[in-house]
Amino acid sequence: MSASAAWRRLEPKLAAIALRLGQLESEPDRRNSFMPYTPERESPYVDLHGERLLMMSGYSYLGLSGDERVVAAAQSAVDTYGTGAHGVRALAGSTPLHEELEAEVAKFLDRETALVFGSGYAANVGTVAALVGPGDTVFIDKYDHASIVDGCQLSGATVTRFRHNDADHLDRRLSDAAPGGVRLVIVDSVYSMDGDIAPLPELREVCDRHEALLMVDEAHAIGVIGATGRGIEEHFDFKVKVDIKVGTLSKGIPSTGGWVACTPELALFLKYNARPFLFSAALPPAQAGAALESLRILDREPERVTHIQRESARLRKIVTDAGMRTLDSETAVIPLVAGSDELAYDYATACRKAGVVGLPVVSPAVPNTLARLRIAVTARHSAEDIDVAADAFLTAARQCGLIPG
Ligand SMILES: Cc1ncc(COP(=O)(O)O)c(C=O)c1O
């Protein structure tokens, strides 16, 4: 078979994505994905092709990206260790900095041990696929992150989904499950597209009754929920504990990398069984240094967390009072529901014309009647920034017919 015939077999897939993007981003003004934003170091503003815009859809919850202490820590790590890790952790890739970072993650989360992966995605995929396999059952919330879903698929375990944040449905799923094998329940503590929080006490009770382990992805919770940003256990006043915590160093913590916080026995098991840990290069020193310093700052400056919680509650109230739908959001993530994918694109464009970036999230990432702008409030946003953003969101919503004019 000639090369062109081989490529022709791929053509329908390439054509499908081109068609879909053509529908959503046909005019330059409607383009909202993969935009080359240049952030300002000391503010939540970005530059886009010479235009200064207020970024309201970033993930740097703690506002520490560009913080001079974090930048200095990254530079110092490069000075000491160079730019690359040059190996997997089991071979040449481990440095004292990686061990220091793991100790800091464990301390911050009140666990004995933590293991740092190359990304949050790798931490989820590697942990899930190591913990369960054929003969085991994993129970996942319908809205769990893609990295959890991918880990499940890789594991070969039986995968059962339960309705979003519905502990009764999980209870029924566990009652119906095969009796043998490991039972692992996995939820996000904060859902990245909805901004709601998992009902931890109810989930814990169901897991205990059915001899199931409870794993929680804290990607959007660390630095965001709990009085000092320690995530879902702190949010519920430390009354219940999860068995395995997983998270990222790429959101509130402005670096890259992921972590698992757990018992020393489980960490040892994962070191030799989590394939993305064993077979992928260690975190680069600059990223480890930045993450370590950011965790220490978060520990010393809980007022950043208070600020996020106060300003996100205020923004949510302003927009819902004006008639916008924000679903069950109760965190820094605030979905501004537009409806159809096309409306979400138009709404994003109208917001940008009003000087504010609110990025659209469309199907299949969310149901196609609930396309939205995914807004995130950070510690970098001053009260005045939030007022500016609220004004733009409401003006644009009126223009798009989402709320009365
Ligand atoms: C809930 C959740 N888990 C895991 C990840 C993956 O984290 P990372 O970007 O560090 O790979 C993300 C990233 O979007 C996420 O939202």
The ligand as an SDF file (V2000), in Angstrom:
LIG
                    3D

 16 16  0  0  0  0  0  0  0  0999 V2000
   -8.8050   17.4940   38.4190 C   0  0  0  0  0  0  0  0  0  0  0  0
   -7.4990   17.4140   37.6940 C   0  0  0  0  0  0  0  0  0  0  0  0
   -6.6770   16.3860   37.9530 N   0  0  0  0  0  0  0  0  0  0  0  0
   -5.4890   16.2660   37.3360 C   0  0  0  0  0  0  0  0  0  0  0  0
   -5.0770   17.1770   36.3940 C   0  0  0  0  0  0  0  0  0  0  0  0
   -3.7600   16.9940   35.7020 C   0  0  0  0  0  0  0  0  0  0  0  0
   -2.8130   17.8250   36.2550 O   0  0  0  0  0  0  0  0  0  0  0  0
   -1.5160   18.2910   35.4350 P   0  0  0  0  0  0  0  0  0  0  0  0
   -1.9070   19.4390   34.5920 O   0  0  0  0  0  0  0  0  0  0  0  0
   -0.5300   18.6150   36.5010 O   0  0  0  0  0  0  0  0  0  0  0  0
   -1.0720   17.1230   34.6110 O   0  0  0  0  0  0  0  0  0  0  0  0
   -5.8960   18.2640   36.0820 C   0  0  0  0  0  0  0  0  0  0  0  0
   -5.4580   19.2600   35.0740 C   0  0  0  0  0  0  0  0  0  0  0  0
   -6.1630   19.8680   34.3760 O   0  0  0  0  0  0  0  0  0  0  0  0
   -7.1390   18.3840   36.7450 C   0  0  0  0  0  0  0  0  0  0  0  0
   -7.9670   19.4000   36.4670 O   0  0  0  0  0  0  0  0  0  0  0  0
  1  2  1  0
  2  3  1  0
  2 15  2  0
  3  4  2  0
  4  5  1  0
  5  6  1  0
  5 12  2  0
  6  7  1  0
  7  8  1  0
  8  9  2  0
  8 10  1  0
  8 11  1  0
 12 13  1  0
 12 15  1  0
 13 14  2  0
 15 16  1  0
M  END
$$$$
